[in-house]
Amino acid sequence: MQHNTLAFDPGQTTGWAFLDDEFLRGGSFHQWSKVEDLIRRFNPEVVVIEDFRLYPWKAQDLYWNKFIPARVIGAIECICQQKNQKYVIQSAQERTTIKIVRVRGFNKHAYDAARHAIKYALGQGWGGGYPKLIEREPESSYSRDDGLERIDRATAD
């Protein structure tokens, strides 16, 4: 059975990544502007959303802050609920436990969303080709520039 995950790194610039057993796709957009389109396009098994926490030691630096990430999270949750789409919230620290190869065309936000997608997939025991993306250097200097990396099943196991 093929599994897939759509993950978001919410903020002023929201990163997204779609992971299935063959491909990792990703990009970014302004706030929540493309969330609904991506859910419709990919019809994911689950949406993974990075959580936002206000840490006490950062609170004083955030006077008058609009907390855009929290607003974006709320918008994504609302869209998921309206579409009856399963979603989970992961802490920002969970993505830091996964180090993946750099993918040309992915900015920091898409890269962080990809780490969330892979972290969730591995936690569910989904094999796929994900290990090929984790903690290794690229075998060659070639990477696609369209944000689409093929997972080679033969070398993924």
N, C-alpha and C positions, 0 to 999 in steps of 0.2 A: 504494500500500500504506500502510495506517495503521500508525504506530509508536506505542508507548507506553512510559513509564518510571515506575517507582515509586521514589521517593528517600526516604532517611531521614537525619535529623540526630539522631544518637543522644545520649542523656544521661538524667539523672533525669527530665526531660520530653523525650520523643522527638518531633521534628517529622516529618511525612510530607507528601509531595506526589505526586499522580498526574497525569501529563501525557500527553495524547494530542493528536491533531490538532485536536480541538474544545474540550476542556475542561482546565482546571487545577483540581484539587480538592486540599484539604489540611486538616490539623488536627494535633493532638498528643495524646499519651497518656502514661501512666506507663511508663517504661523500655521493655520489649519486649512489653508486654501485648497489643497488637493487631497485631503484625507478621504472624503467621500468618493472621489473619482478612483483613487487607488484601491479602496475596498471593493468597489464595483468591478474594476479591471481584474484584480487578482483573486477575488472571492476566497480569502484566506481561511484556513482552518481556525486560526487564532490570530488576534492582533495583540502585540506586546507593546506596552507603553512605558517609557522611563518615567519614574516617579520624581516629584519635586519635594524637597524637604528644606525648611529654613532652619539651619543649624544656629544654635545660640551664639556662637562666636562670630557669626556673620551677620547677625540681626542688625547690629548698630550701623553697619555699612549700607544697609538697604532701606534707610528712611526714604519715604516717598517713592519707592520702587513700585512699578505696576505689576510685577510678578507675572510677566507674559508666559513663562513656562507653565505655571499653574492654570492660567486661562486656557492655554492650548490643550493641556491635559483634559480639562473639563469639556472642551469642544469635541475632542476625540472620543471621550467616553459617551457623550451625548449622541454623537453620530453612530457609534457602535450600538448603543441601546435602541436607537430608532430603527436600525437595520437588523436588530436581533443578532448581532455579531458577537461571538465569544471574544472576550479580551481579558488580559491579565496586566497587572502593574508590577514592574520590577524596579528595585532600587538602582540608583546610579552606580552603587558599588558592585552590583552583580555583573555589570558589563566589564568592570576592571579585572575580573577573574579570567577573562578570555582575551588573549592577544591573537589577532589575526593578521594575515598578510595584507599589505597595502594594495588597494585596488585603484588603478588609475581611473580618474573620473569621479571618485568618491571624495567629498570634502570631509572635514572632521565630523560633521553631523551625520552624514550617511554612514561613515565608518562606525560611529558609536551605535547607530541603529542596527547595523549588521552584527556587531558584537552582542547586542541584546537578542537578536533573532537566533543566533547560533547558541548562545547560553540557554535560551528557552528550549530549543530543539534538543540539545544534548541532555538537558534535565528531564526531558520526556522519554529519553532512550531512543530517539529517532536517529538512525545511523546516517543515511544519506552519504554525501561526499564531504560532509562538514570537516572531518579531520584534516582533509587536504588544505583547508583554509586556515588552520590553527597553528600558531607558533612555529612557523618555518619561514625560511627565506625563499623567495621565488626561485625556481629551477633555472630560469633564464630571465633576461631583462625585459622580455616582451610582456606587455599587458595591454588589454583592450582599452581604448579611450572612451568607450561609450557606456561605461559603468556596468558592463555585462561580462561576467567571468563564467566560463563553462567549468563544471566540476567533472574531472575525469574519473569515472567510476572505477576503472581498472586500477588506478593508483590510489584511490581513496580508502580502500580497506586495509 
